[in-house]
Amino acid sequence: MKVVITYGTYDLFHTGHYNIIKRAKERGDYLIVGVTSDEYDKARGKLNVKQTLSERIENVKKTGLADKIIVEEYIGQKIDDIIKYHVDEFVLGSDWLGKFDYLNEYCKVTYLERTKGVSSTQLRKDNYGILKIGYVGNIEKSKYIIQESKYVSGLEFISSFDLEEKNAFKIFKDNMLESYTTNYNEFINNVNAVFISTIYNQYYYIKLALEKKKHVIFERNNNLTKIQIQELYDLAKNNNLVIFEAVTTIYCPGFSRLSSMLKAGTIGKIKSMDITYSKKQNSINDSLIYPLMATSKLMGIEYINIDNFDVIERDKLIYKKINIKFKNSIASIQVSQNMNLNDEITIIGTNGYVIVEKPWWKTEVFTVYNDEKVRKHSFDFDEDGIRYELSDFLNTILSDNNYQKIFVSESMFVSKIMEELI
């Protein structure tokens, strides 16, 4: 007897779900379907699931295709299940291509082509608004960003744009999107929102998208001026649109808790903060964006002056240190590509101090020292946090008040300092 197993959330059950289960059933004699638990979905960062576990199990049961239904409750359970149930073949949709190749050690792994144009996102269209997102920008980042979007129920990347057809096609092909184009107006007309990764001329693309009444989420580069930022935020506001800056740290659970605790006076009044940042794939100037945004959140934006120290080797900037002087405090930021920094944050207040462990931009662990007490705080943070940004982006669009975690004044603070430094 050949045993086949497949897994899924099966939220708002649709034809695509049915087709995968049906085709999995056809590949063997006995089909096991794993349905993810609510807790596991949250733990692995799958956000905005609408139905309960019991409802999702019932969705699968009604197909009449599953010989056995199990609940997936923890990371690593797939290996345990394959061994426990003597599974011969593991089957999943092709949108997860390559993700579970490690299971080949235990059984055959097969990725089935998904049913194009069918998703839980489509079922949310009438009630939840946003359906279609287009991707603009960096090819290398596209697969990771689009893969992360699969953890957020209620949105879907469907199209890619690039002036170079081969680039647009590669993003389209690698991510199994519905379309690609070199015509930006055509691209904009087919989507509800745009994700713009770090590209040099992003101001032009952001502005045109907003003028076409599309929501925008973007990974800012270092050359957006404060005048441009103000213009873009005003344009979004006037058109009742959401403009979202994708600085993942600001959206991660740990950083939000840290910020709230500091504002509540956990260590008294903050007097100094030291941040080091050495994420290798970023340029020195792009690397400044993350610590500057963190500084605006934790220290404020009303600074008095800044000083700057650079290390240049072989005509290349390899290290930068800036000190930002506020009225009664100071922030020191160090960034580098070639030097090993501790990638921590140390925050000193009048009644204690906080250390955010490496890598601070994930804010997974920080320790508060005050009143002769030590309290360690730990948070789950999946991958690099794109899913948290996308979830907040979607929820902001769906909400009535359009509250955003990054304020225009904070974004302008980053641009103002960048203009002084570059």
Backbone hydrogen bonds in HBPLUS format (Angstrom, degrees):
<---DONOR---> <-ACCEPTOR-->    atom                        ^
c    i                          cat <-CA-CA->   ^        H-A-AA   ^      H-
h    n   atom  resd res      DA  || num        DHA   H-A  angle D-A-AA Bond
n    s   type  num  typ     dist DA aas  dist angle  dist       angle   num
A0029-ASP N   A0002-LYS O   2.83 MM  27  5.18 154.5  1.89 136.8 145.5     1
A0030-TYR N   A0002-LYS O   3.15 MM  28  6.40 144.0  2.29 160.4 159.5     2
A0088-ASP N   A0003-VAL O   2.82 MM  85  5.25 158.2  1.86 137.9 145.4     3
A0089-GLU N   A0003-VAL O   3.18 MM  86  6.63 149.5  2.28 154.9 159.5     4
A0004-VAL N   A0030-TYR O   2.88 MM  26  6.16 169.4  1.89 167.4 170.6     5
A0032-ILE N   A0004-VAL O   2.85 MM  28  6.24 161.9  1.88 157.4 163.6     6
A0005-ILE N   A0089-GLU O   2.96 MM  84  6.44 154.5  2.02 160.9 168.7     7
A0091-VAL N   A0005-ILE O   2.92 MM  86  6.18 164.4  1.94 165.1 169.3     8
A0006-THR N   A0032-ILE O   3.01 MM  26  6.49 149.2  2.10 158.0 167.8     9
A0034-GLY N   A0006-THR O   2.75 MM  28  6.12 168.5  1.76 155.7 159.6    10
A0008-GLY N   A0034-GLY O   2.97 MM  26  6.40 139.0  2.14 155.1 166.9    11
A0036-THR N   A0008-GLY O   3.18 MM  28  6.25 155.4  2.24 138.4 144.9    12
A0017-HIS N   A0014-HIS O   3.10 MM   3  5.46 120.1  2.47 105.9 119.3    13
A0018-TYR N   A0014-HIS O   3.11 MM   4  6.47 164.2  2.14 153.2 157.7    14
A0019-ASN N   A0015-THR O   2.82 MM   4  6.04 160.6  1.86 155.0 160.0    15
A0020-ILE N   A0016-GLY O   3.15 MM   4  6.36 158.4  2.20 146.8 151.3    16
A0021-ILE N   A0017-HIS O   3.10 MM   4  6.38 169.5  2.11 157.2 159.8    17
A0022-LYS N   A0018-TYR O   2.81 MM   4  5.96 162.6  1.84 154.1 159.8    18
A0023-ARG N   A0019-ASN O   2.91 MM   4  6.01 162.0  1.94 146.2 151.0    19
A0024-ALA N   A0020-ILE O   2.88 MM   4  6.02 146.4  1.99 144.2 154.1    20
A0025-LYS N   A0021-ILE O   2.89 MM   4  6.11 154.7  1.96 148.0 154.7    21
A0026-GLU N   A0022-LYS O   3.07 MM   4  6.36 147.0  2.18 142.6 151.3    22
A0027-ARG N   A0024-ALA O   3.08 MM   3  5.32 151.5  2.17 104.4 113.3    23
A0028-GLY N   A0025-LYS O   3.33 MM   3  5.89 171.4  2.34 116.4 118.1    24
A0067-ASP N   A0031-LEU O   2.91 MM  36  5.26 141.2  2.07 138.2 150.6    25
A0068-LYS N   A0031-LEU O   3.19 MM  37  6.57 140.3  2.35 156.8 157.0    26
A0033-VAL N   A0068-LYS O   2.93 MM  35  6.37 161.3  1.97 161.2 166.1    27
A0070-ILE N   A0033-VAL O   2.97 MM  37  6.27 158.6  2.02 143.2 149.7    28
A0035-VAL N   A0070-ILE O   2.86 MM  35  6.26 161.9  1.89 154.8 157.8    29
A0072-GLU N   A0035-VAL O   2.88 MM  37  5.69 157.4  1.93 121.9 129.4    30
A0037-SER N   A0072-GLU O   2.93 MM  35  5.90 158.3  1.98 162.9 155.8    31
A0041-ASP N   A0037-SER O   2.98 MM   4  6.20 160.1  2.02 151.7 156.9    32
A0042-LYS N   A0038-ASP O   3.11 MM   4  6.39 158.0  2.16 146.9 152.4    33
A0043-ALA N   A0039-GLU O   2.87 MM   4  6.08 157.7  1.92 146.7 153.6    34
A0044-ARG N   A0040-TYR O   2.92 MM   4  6.10 151.5  2.01 151.5 157.2    35
A0046-LYS N   A0041-ASP O   2.71 MM   5  4.96 145.4  1.83 162.8 157.9    36
A0045-GLY N   A0042-LYS O   3.07 MM   3  5.01 156.6  2.12 101.6 107.9    37
A0047-LEU N   A0151-TYR O   2.40 MM 104  5.91 137.9  1.57 155.8 171.9    38
A0153-SER N   A0047-LEU O   2.85 MM 106  6.13 167.2  1.86 165.2 160.7    39
A0056-ARG N   A0052-THR O   3.01 MM   4  6.27 154.1  2.07 148.5 155.9    40
A0057-ILE N   A0053-LEU O   2.85 MM   4  6.11 156.1  1.91 156.3 162.9    41
A0058-GLU N   A0054-SER O   3.03 MM   4  6.15 156.2  2.09 140.5 147.1    42
A0059-ASN N   A0055-GLU O   2.99 MM   4  6.28 142.1  2.14 138.1 148.4    43
A0060-VAL N   A0056-ARG O   3.29 MM   4  6.65 152.7  2.36 143.1 147.8    44
A0061-LYS N   A0057-ILE O   2.89 MM   4  6.18 162.9  1.92 153.9 159.4    45
A0062-LYS N   A0058-GLU O   3.00 MM   4  6.09 154.6  2.07 150.0 154.2    46
A0063-THR N   A0060-VAL O   3.09 MM   3  5.56 150.3  2.18 110.1 118.6    47
A0064-GLY N   A0061-LYS O   3.13 MM   3  5.76 151.7  2.21 116.2 122.9    48
A0077-GLN N   A0074-TYR O   3.20 MM   3  5.67 155.1  2.27 132.8 132.7    49
A0081-ASP N   A0077-GLN O   2.75 MM   4  6.00 159.8  1.79 161.6 167.4    50
A0082-ILE N   A0078-LYS O   2.93 MM   4  6.10 161.6  1.96 150.9 155.5    51
A0083-ILE N   A0079-ILE O   3.08 MM   4  6.32 161.0  2.12 152.0 156.3    52
A0084-LYS N   A0080-ASP O   2.82 MM   4  5.92 164.7  1.84 149.3 154.7    53
A0085-TYR N   A0081-ASP O   2.87 MM   4  5.87 166.6  1.89 154.5 156.7    54
A0087-VAL N   A0082-ILE O   2.98 MM   5  4.83 160.8  2.02 139.9 145.3    55
A0086-HIS N   A0083-ILE O   3.38 MM   3  5.19 160.9  2.41  98.8 104.2    56
A0108-LYS N   A0088-ASP O   3.12 MM  20  6.26 160.7  2.16 145.5 141.2    57
A0090-PHE N   A0108-LYS O   2.69 MM  18  6.06 165.9  1.71 167.8 171.1    58
A0110-THR N   A0090-PHE O   2.84 MM  20  6.16 162.0  1.87 168.3 174.0    59
A0092-LEU N   A0110-THR O   3.06 MM  18  6.56 150.6  2.15 157.8 166.8    60
A0112-LEU N   A0092-LEU O   2.79 MM  20  6.11 155.8  1.85 149.2 156.5    61
A0096-TRP N   A0093-GLY O   3.10 MM   3  6.02 165.6  2.12 123.7 127.1    62
A0094-SER N   A0112-LEU O   2.58 MM  18  5.05 133.2  1.79 151.6 142.0    63
A0097-LEU N   A0094-SER O   3.05 MM   3  4.89 151.2  2.14 113.2 111.2    64
A0099-LYS N   A0096-TRP O   2.91 MM   3  5.49 156.2  1.96 138.1 145.9    65
A0101-ASP N   A0098-GLY O   3.46 MM   3  5.30 167.7  2.48 107.9 105.9    66
A0103-LEU N   A0100-PHE O   3.04 MM   3  5.75 163.3  2.07 118.4 123.5    67
A0104-ASN N   A0101-ASP O   2.94 MM   3  5.63 168.1  1.96 121.6 125.5    68
A0106-TYR N   A0103-LEU O   2.80 MM   3  5.42 158.0  1.84 118.8 125.9    69
A0107-CYS N   A0103-LEU O   3.05 MM   4  6.34 151.7  2.13 153.7 162.6    70
A0118-VAL N   A0115-THR O   3.35 MM   3  5.91 151.4  2.44 136.1 134.5    71
A0122-GLN N   A0119-SER O   3.11 MM   3  5.49 129.4  2.38 103.3 114.1    72
A0123-LEU N   A0120-SER O   3.02 MM   3  5.18 122.6  2.36  99.0 113.6    73
A0124-ARG N   A0121-THR O   2.98 MM   3  5.20 144.8  2.10 102.9 113.8    74
A0125-LYS N   A0122-GLN O   3.18 MM   3  5.25 159.7  2.22 104.6 110.9    75
A0128-TYR N   A0124-ARG O   2.59 MM   4  5.20 164.9  1.62 172.1 170.4    76
A0129-GLY N   A0125-LYS O   3.13 MM   4  5.04 140.0  2.30 126.8 128.3    77
A0130-ILE N   A0128-TYR O   3.02 MM   2  6.25 119.5  2.40 117.3 101.5    78
A0156-GLU N   A0131-LEU O   3.16 MM  25  6.07 126.8  2.46 142.5 154.9    79
A0192-ASN N   A0132-LYS O   2.89 MM  60  5.23 157.0  1.94 128.4 136.1    80
A0193-ALA N   A0132-LYS O   3.13 MM  61  6.48 136.6  2.32 152.9 162.9    81
A0133-ILE N   A0156-GLU O   2.84 MM  23  5.88 144.9  1.96 152.4 152.5    82
A0158-ILE N   A0133-ILE O   2.91 MM  25  5.99 156.7  1.97 156.7 160.7    83
A0134-GLY N   A0193-ALA O   2.93 MM  59  6.39 156.7  1.98 148.0 153.1    84
A0195-PHE N   A0134-GLY O   2.82 MM  61  6.13 167.9  1.84 174.1 178.4    85
A0135-TYR N   A0159-SER O   2.89 MM  24  6.28 160.8  1.92 148.5 153.5    86
A0161-PHE N   A0135-TYR O   3.01 MM  26  6.35 150.1  2.11 171.2 174.5    87
A0136-VAL N   A0195-PHE O   2.92 MM  59  6.17 154.7  1.98 170.1 168.8    88
A0197-SER N   A0136-VAL O   2.95 MM  61  6.34 161.4  1.99 172.9 170.7    89
A0142-SER N   A0139-ILE O   3.11 MM   3  5.22 133.3  2.34  99.6 112.4    90
A0145-ILE N   A0141-LYS O   2.98 MM   4  6.15 173.8  1.99 167.1 169.0    91
A0146-ILE N   A0142-SER O   2.89 MM   4  5.95 171.4  1.90 156.7 159.5    92
A0147-GLN N   A0143-LYS O   2.91 MM   4  5.87 151.2  2.00 138.9 147.6    93
A0148-GLU N   A0144-TYR O   2.93 MM   4  6.12 155.1  1.99 148.9 155.3    94
A0149-SER N   A0145-ILE O   3.17 MM   4  6.47 137.1  2.36 139.0 150.1    95
A0149-SER N   A0146-ILE O   3.19 MM   3  5.10 127.8  2.48  91.6 105.1    96
A0150-LYS N   A0147-GLN O   3.16 MM   3  5.65 155.1  2.22 110.7 117.7    97
A0151-TYR N   A0148-GLU O   3.07 MM   3  5.77 167.5  2.08 119.9 123.9    98
A0152-VAL N   A0149-SER O   3.05 MM   3  5.41 164.3  2.07 113.0 117.4    99
A0178-GLU N   A0158-ILE O   2.78 MM  20  5.13 139.6  1.94 126.2 138.6   100
A0179-SER N   A0158-ILE O   3.16 MM  21  6.60 144.4  2.29 154.0 162.0   101
A0160-SER N   A0179-SER O   3.19 MM  19  6.68 140.1  2.36 130.1 140.9   102
A0181-THR N   A0160-SER O   3.05 MM  21  6.55 142.3  2.20 153.1 164.6   103
A0162-ASP N   A0181-THR O   3.35 MM  19  6.83 151.5  2.43 153.5 161.6   104
A0167-ASN N   A0164-GLU O   3.01 MM   3  5.43 128.8  2.28 108.4 121.3   105
A0168-ALA N   A0164-GLU O   3.12 MM   4  6.49 163.4  2.15 157.7 162.4   106
A0169-PHE N   A0165-GLU O   2.84 MM   4  5.97 161.2  1.88 154.5 160.0   107
A0170-LYS N   A0166-LYS O   3.03 MM   4  6.08 150.3  2.12 133.9 141.7   108
A0171-ILE N   A0167-ASN O   3.14 MM   4  6.42 164.9  2.17 153.9 156.2   109
A0172-PHE N   A0168-ALA O   3.06 MM   4  6.21 160.7  2.10 145.1 151.1   110
A0173-LYS N   A0169-PHE O   2.76 MM   4  5.94 162.7  1.78 155.4 159.6   111
A0174-ASP N   A0170-LYS O   2.80 MM   4  5.84 172.1  1.80 154.4 157.3   112
A0175-ASN N   A0171-ILE O   3.16 MM   4  6.05 147.2  2.27 140.5 147.7   113
A0177-LEU N   A0172-PHE O   3.04 MM   5  4.97 160.9  2.08 140.3 145.9   114
A0176-MET N   A0173-LYS O   3.33 MM   3  5.11 162.2  2.36 100.0 105.3   115
A0187-PHE N   A0183-ASN O   2.96 MM   4  6.17 157.3  2.01 150.5 157.7   116
A0188-ILE N   A0184-TYR O   2.85 MM   4  6.05 163.3  1.87 153.3 156.6   117
A0189-ASN N   A0185-ASN O   3.08 MM   4  6.22 156.0  2.14 146.0 151.9   118
A0190-ASN N   A0187-PHE O   3.20 MM   3  5.55 150.9  2.29 107.4 115.6   119
A0191-VAL N   A0188-ILE O   3.33 MM   3  5.62 172.5  2.33 113.3 115.4   120
A0215-HIS N   A0192-ASN O   3.38 MM  23  6.71 153.6  2.46 149.2 143.0   121
A0194-VAL N   A0215-HIS O   2.91 MM  21  6.37 148.3  2.01 147.1 155.8   122
A0217-ILE N   A0194-VAL O   2.92 MM  23  6.28 164.0  1.95 167.4 170.2   123
A0196-ILE N   A0217-ILE O   2.88 MM  21  6.36 157.6  1.93 152.5 159.8   124
A0219-GLU N   A0196-ILE O   2.90 MM  23  6.37 153.1  1.97 153.6 160.2   125
A0206-ILE N   A0202-GLN O   2.82 MM   4  5.97 162.9  1.85 160.8 165.2   126
A0207-LYS N   A0203-TYR O   2.98 MM   4  6.04 168.8  1.99 150.9 154.4   127
A0208-LEU N   A0204-TYR O   3.04 MM   4  6.19 165.6  2.06 149.2 153.2   128
A0209-ALA N   A0205-TYR O   3.09 MM   4  6.14 155.8  2.15 140.7 147.3   129
A0210-LEU N   A0206-ILE O   3.01 MM   4  6.28 161.6  2.04 154.3 158.9   130
A0211-GLU N   A0207-LYS O   2.91 MM   4  6.16 155.6  1.97 150.5 157.8   131
A0212-LYS N   A0208-LEU O   3.02 MM   4  6.20 133.4  2.25 137.5 149.4   132
A0212-LYS N   A0209-ALA O   3.12 MM   3  5.06 129.8  2.39  92.8 106.4   133
A0214-LYS N   A0209-ALA O   2.98 MM   5  5.35 150.0  2.07 141.2 145.9   134
A0213-LYS N   A0210-LEU O   2.96 MM   3  4.97 154.8  2.02 108.5 110.8   135
A0216-VAL N   A0242-VAL O   2.96 MM  26  6.37 164.4  1.99 161.9 166.6   136
A0244-PHE N   A0216-VAL O   2.76 MM  28  6.12 152.7  1.83 149.2 158.5   137
A0218-PHE N   A0244-PHE O   2.86 MM  26  6.34 156.2  1.92 166.7 173.2   138
A0246-ALA N   A0218-PHE O   2.73 MM  28  5.46 175.5  1.73 143.5 143.8   139
A0229-ILE N   A0225-THR O   2.91 MM   4  6.21 161.0  1.95 152.3 157.8   140
A0230-GLN N   A0226-LYS O   3.01 MM   4  6.14 165.2  2.04 144.7 148.3   141
A0231-GLU N   A0227-ILE O   3.00 MM   4  6.19 158.3  2.05 145.3 151.6   142
A0232-LEU N   A0228-GLN O   2.90 MM   4  6.13 161.3  1.93 154.9 159.2   143
A0233-TYR N   A0229-ILE O   2.97 MM   4  6.17 166.2  1.99 157.0 160.4   144
A0234-ASP N   A0230-GLN O   2.94 MM   4  6.03 156.7  1.99 147.1 154.0   145
A0235-LEU N   A0231-GLU O   2.90 MM   4  6.05 154.1  1.97 145.0 152.5   146
A0236-ALA N   A0232-LEU O   2.98 MM   4  6.20 156.5  2.04 146.3 152.2   147
A0237-LYS N   A0233-TYR O   2.98 MM   4  6.17 162.2  2.01 145.9 150.9   148
A0238-ASN N   A0234-ASP O   2.88 MM   4  6.05 164.6  1.90 152.7 156.6   149
A0239-ASN N   A0235-LEU O   3.13 MM   4  6.23 139.1  2.30 138.9 148.8   150
A0239-ASN N   A0236-ALA O   3.22 MM   3  5.22 128.7  2.49  94.5 107.8   151
A0241-LEU N   A0236-ALA O   2.78 MM   5  4.75 174.8  1.78 145.6 146.5   152
A0240-ASN N   A0237-LYS O   3.09 MM   3  4.98 162.4  2.12 104.2 108.5   153
A0247-VAL N   A0245-GLU O   3.04 MM   2  5.88 131.6  2.28 105.1  91.3   154
A0250-ILE N   A0247-VAL O   3.03 MM   3  6.01 139.2  2.21 134.2 140.3   155
A0251-TYR N   A0248-THR O   2.96 MM   3  5.44 145.9  2.08 113.6 123.5   156
A0252-CYS N   A0249-THR O   3.20 MM   3  5.38 155.2  2.26 105.7 112.9   157
A0256-SER N   A0252-CYS O   3.23 MM   4  6.51 163.7  2.26 158.5 163.3   158
A0257-ARG N   A0253-PRO O   3.09 MM   4  6.36 156.6  2.15 148.6 154.5   159
A0258-LEU N   A0254-GLY O   2.90 MM   4  6.14 161.3  1.93 150.3 155.9   160
A0259-SER N   A0255-PHE O   2.88 MM   4  6.04 169.9  1.89 156.0 157.9   161
A0260-SER N   A0256-SER O   3.09 MM   4  6.25 160.5  2.13 144.1 149.4   162
A0261-MET N   A0257-ARG O   2.93 MM   4  6.12 161.0  1.97 153.7 158.8   163
A0262-LEU N   A0258-LEU O   3.00 MM   4  6.22 161.1  2.03 154.8 159.5   164
A0263-LYS N   A0259-SER O   3.03 MM   4  6.20 159.9  2.07 148.5 154.1   165
A0264-ALA N   A0260-SER O   3.01 MM   4  6.16 133.4  2.23 138.0 150.4   166
A0266-THR N   A0261-MET O   3.15 MM   5  5.64 162.1  2.18 153.3 153.6   167
A0265-GLY N   A0262-LEU O   3.03 MM   3  5.21 159.8  2.07 106.0 111.7   168
A0268-GLY N   A0265-GLY O   3.09 MM   3  4.56 168.0  2.10 100.1 103.0   169
A0351-ASN N   A0267-ILE O   2.85 MM  84  4.61 165.0  1.87 127.4 122.6   170
A0350-THR N   A0269-LYS O   2.98 MM  81  5.40 134.1  2.20 127.8 140.7   171
A0271-LYS N   A0348-ILE O   2.78 MM  77  5.80 173.3  1.78 156.6 159.0   172
A0330-ILE N   A0271-LYS O   3.02 MM  59  6.44 145.4  2.14 137.1 145.3   173
A0272-SER N   A0348-ILE O   3.27 MM  76  5.29 160.0  2.31 142.7 144.5   174
A0348-ILE N   A0272-SER O   2.88 MM  76  5.29 167.3  1.89 152.1 156.5   175
A0273-MET N   A0330-ILE O   3.07 MM  57  6.62 139.5  2.24 148.6 156.9   176
A0332-SER N   A0273-MET O   2.78 MM  59  6.20 165.0  1.80 165.8 171.1   177
A0274-ASP N   A0346-THR O   2.88 MM  72  5.22 157.6  1.94 147.7 155.2   178
A0346-THR N   A0274-ASP O   2.99 MM  72  5.22 154.8  2.05 144.2 152.4   179
A0275-ILE N   A0332-SER O   2.87 MM  57  6.28 161.9  1.91 165.0 171.2   180
A0334-GLN N   A0275-ILE O   2.88 MM  59  6.28 155.5  1.94 157.3 165.5   181
A0276-THR N   A0344-GLU O   3.29 MM  68  5.92 152.0  2.38 156.2 164.2   182
A0277-TYR N   A0334-GLN O   2.85 MM  57  6.28 145.3  1.97 155.1 166.4   183
A0336-SER N   A0277-TYR O   3.14 MM  59  6.67 146.0  2.26 150.4 156.4   184
A0282-ASN N   A0279-LYS O   3.27 MM   3  6.09 167.5  2.29 126.0 129.7   185
A0287-SER N   A0283-SER O   2.81 MM   4  5.89 146.3  1.92 147.4 157.5   186
A0288-LEU N   A0285-ASN O   3.25 MM   3  5.37 142.5  2.40  98.0 107.8   187
A0289-ILE N   A0286-ASP O   3.19 MM   3  5.70 151.1  2.28 111.6 118.7   188
A0292-LEU N   A0288-LEU O   2.96 MM   4  5.95 155.0  2.02 154.8 162.8   189
A0293-MET N   A0289-ILE O   2.93 MM   4  6.06 155.5  1.99 148.7 155.0   190
A0294-ALA N   A0290-TYR O   3.00 MM   4  6.25 160.1  2.04 153.8 159.6   191
A0295-THR N   A0291-PRO O   2.89 MM   4  6.02 151.0  1.97 140.0 148.1   192
A0296-SER N   A0292-LEU O   3.00 MM   4  6.29 154.9  2.06 146.5 152.3   193
A0297-LYS N   A0293-MET O   3.18 MM   4  6.46 147.8  2.29 142.9 150.9   194
A0298-LEU N   A0294-ALA O   2.97 MM   4  6.18 153.9  2.03 151.5 158.7   195
A0299-MET N   A0295-THR O   2.70 MM   4  5.33 157.0  1.75 150.8 155.9   196
A0300-GLY N   A0296-SER O   3.24 MM   4  4.60 135.6  2.45 104.2 113.8   197
A0303-TYR N   A0301-ILE O   3.08 MM   2  5.84 129.2  2.35 106.1  91.8   198
A0304-ILE N   A0325-LYS O   2.64 MM  21  5.56 171.3  1.64 162.2 165.5   199
A0325-LYS N   A0305-ASN O   2.87 MM  20  5.43 164.8  1.89 167.1 170.9   200
A0307-ASP N   A0323-ASN O   3.06 MM  16  5.39 148.0  2.16 141.6 151.4   201
A0323-ASN N   A0307-ASP O   3.01 MM  16  5.39 155.6  2.08 144.9 152.3   202
A0309-PHE N   A0321-LYS O   2.77 MM  12  5.12 152.1  1.85 155.6 162.5   203
A0321-LYS N   A0309-PHE O   2.82 MM  12  5.12 159.2  1.86 154.4 160.4   204
A0311-VAL N   A0319-TYR O   2.88 MM   8  5.01 154.8  1.95 147.7 145.6   205
A0318-ILE N   A0311-VAL O   2.97 MM   7  5.91 163.7  2.00 161.2 166.6   206
A0313-GLU N   A0316-LYS O   2.91 MM   3  5.26 157.6  1.96 151.7 147.7   207
A0316-LYS N   A0313-GLU O   2.97 MM   3  5.26 148.9  2.06 106.8 116.7   208
A0320-LYS N   A0335-VAL O   2.93 MM  15  5.40 157.4  1.98 157.2 160.6   209
A0335-VAL N   A0320-LYS O   2.89 MM  15  5.40 162.0  1.93 157.4 163.5   210
A0322-ILE N   A0333-ILE O   2.87 MM  11  5.32 157.3  1.92 151.1 158.8   211
A0333-ILE N   A0322-ILE O   2.86 MM  11  5.32 169.0  1.87 162.0 165.7   212
A0324-ILE N   A0331-ALA O   2.75 MM   7  5.10 167.7  1.76 157.2 161.2   213
A0331-ALA N   A0324-ILE O   2.95 MM   7  5.10 159.9  1.99 142.3 148.9   214
A0326-PHE N   A0329-SER O   2.84 MM   3  5.10 160.3  1.87 148.8 151.9   215
A0360-TRP N   A0343-ASP O   3.18 MM  17  6.16 157.0  2.23 147.2 153.5   216
A0345-ILE N   A0356-VAL O   3.17 MM  11  4.99 156.1  2.23 133.3 139.9   217
A0356-VAL N   A0345-ILE O   2.84 MM  11  4.99 164.8  1.86 148.5 153.8   218
A0347-ILE N   A0354-VAL O   2.87 MM   7  5.10 167.0  1.88 152.5 156.8   219
A0354-VAL N   A0347-ILE O   2.81 MM   7  5.10 153.9  1.88 146.7 155.3   220
A0349-GLY N   A0352-GLY O   2.78 MM   3  5.30 166.1  1.80 163.7 164.2   221
A0353-TYR N   A0369-TYR O   2.88 MM  16  5.33 153.1  1.95 147.3 156.2   222
A0369-TYR N   A0353-TYR O   2.83 MM  16  5.33 174.1  1.83 175.3 174.6   223
A0355-ILE N   A0367-THR O   3.05 MM  12  5.43 156.6  2.11 149.1 156.2   224
A0367-THR N   A0355-ILE O   2.94 MM  12  5.43 158.8  1.99 147.9 152.4   225
A0357-GLU N   A0365-VAL O   2.96 MM   8  5.71 155.2  2.02 155.3 163.5   226
A0362-LYS N   A0359-PRO O   3.06 MM   3  5.91 167.0  2.07 125.9 130.0   227
A0363-THR N   A0360-TRP O   2.84 MM   3  4.83 131.2  2.08  98.9 113.9   228
A0379-PHE N   A0364-GLU O   2.72 MM  15  4.82 145.6  1.83 147.0 151.8   229
A0366-PHE N   A0377-HIS O   3.01 MM  11  5.43 156.2  2.07 149.4 157.1   230
A0377-HIS N   A0366-PHE O   2.80 MM  11  5.43 168.1  1.81 163.3 167.5   231
A0368-VAL N   A0375-ARG O   2.81 MM   7  5.19 167.3  1.83 151.1 152.1   232
A0375-ARG N   A0368-VAL O   2.95 MM   7  5.19 163.1  1.98 149.2 154.8   233
A0370-ASN N   A0373-LYS O   3.05 MM   3  5.37 158.3  2.10 150.2 156.3   234
A0373-LYS N   A0370-ASN O   2.72 MM   3  5.37 155.4  1.78 123.0 131.3   235
A0385-GLY N   A0382-ASP O   3.26 MM   3  6.05 146.4  2.38 147.4 149.4   236
A0388-TYR N   A0385-GLY O   3.03 MM   3  5.33 129.7  2.29 105.3 117.9   237
A0389-GLU N   A0385-GLY O   3.29 MM   4  6.71 156.6  2.35 152.6 158.6   238
A0390-LEU N   A0386-ILE O   2.92 MM   4  6.21 168.6  1.94 160.1 162.8   239
A0391-SER N   A0387-ARG O   2.92 MM   4  6.02 151.7  2.00 140.4 148.2   240
A0392-ASP N   A0388-TYR O   2.99 MM   4  6.19 163.7  2.02 147.7 151.8   241
A0393-PHE N   A0389-GLU O   2.79 MM   4  5.99 156.2  1.84 152.3 160.2   242
A0394-LEU N   A0390-LEU O   2.94 MM   4  6.13 164.9  1.96 148.5 151.4   243
A0395-ASN N   A0391-SER O   2.93 MM   4  6.13 169.0  1.94 152.5 155.8   244
A0396-THR N   A0392-ASP O   2.83 MM   4  5.92 149.6  1.92 146.5 154.3   245
A0397-ILE N   A0393-PHE O   3.13 MM   4  6.37 156.2  2.19 146.3 152.3   246
A0398-LEU N   A0394-LEU O   3.03 MM   4  6.32 150.6  2.12 148.1 156.7   247
A0399-SER N   A0395-ASN O   2.96 MM   4  5.99 126.1  2.26 136.4 149.4   248
A0399-SER N   A0396-THR O   3.30 MM   3  5.12 137.5  2.49  91.8 103.2   249
A0410-GLU N   A0407-PHE O   3.06 MM   3  5.24 124.2  2.39  99.9 113.7   250
A0411-SER N   A0407-PHE O   3.03 MM   4  6.40 155.6  2.09 152.4 159.6   251
A0412-MET N   A0408-VAL O   2.90 MM   4  6.10 152.3  1.98 146.1 153.7   252
A0413-PHE N   A0409-SER O   2.97 MM   4  6.14 139.6  2.14 133.6 144.5   253
A0414-VAL N   A0410-GLU O   3.19 MM   4  6.53 154.5  2.26 145.1 149.5   254
A0415-SER N   A0411-SER O   3.11 MM   4  6.45 162.9  2.14 146.3 150.7   255
A0416-LYS N   A0412-MET O   2.78 MM   4  5.90 158.1  1.82 149.7 155.8   256
A0417-ILE N   A0413-PHE O   3.14 MM   4  6.34 163.7  2.17 149.9 153.0   257
A0418-MET N   A0414-VAL O   2.99 MM   4  6.17 161.7  2.02 151.2 157.0   258
A0419-GLU N   A0415-SER O   2.90 MM   4  6.07 151.3  1.99 147.6 154.9   259
A0420-GLU N   A0416-LYS O   3.18 MM   4  6.45 144.5  2.31 138.7 147.8   260
A0420-GLU N   A0417-ILE O   3.09 MM   3  5.06 120.5  2.46  93.8 108.8   261
A0421-LEU N   A0417-ILE O   3.01 MM   4  6.25 143.3  2.15 146.9 157.1   262
A0422-ILE N   A0418-MET O   2.96 MM   4  5.94 158.5  2.01 155.7 158.9   263
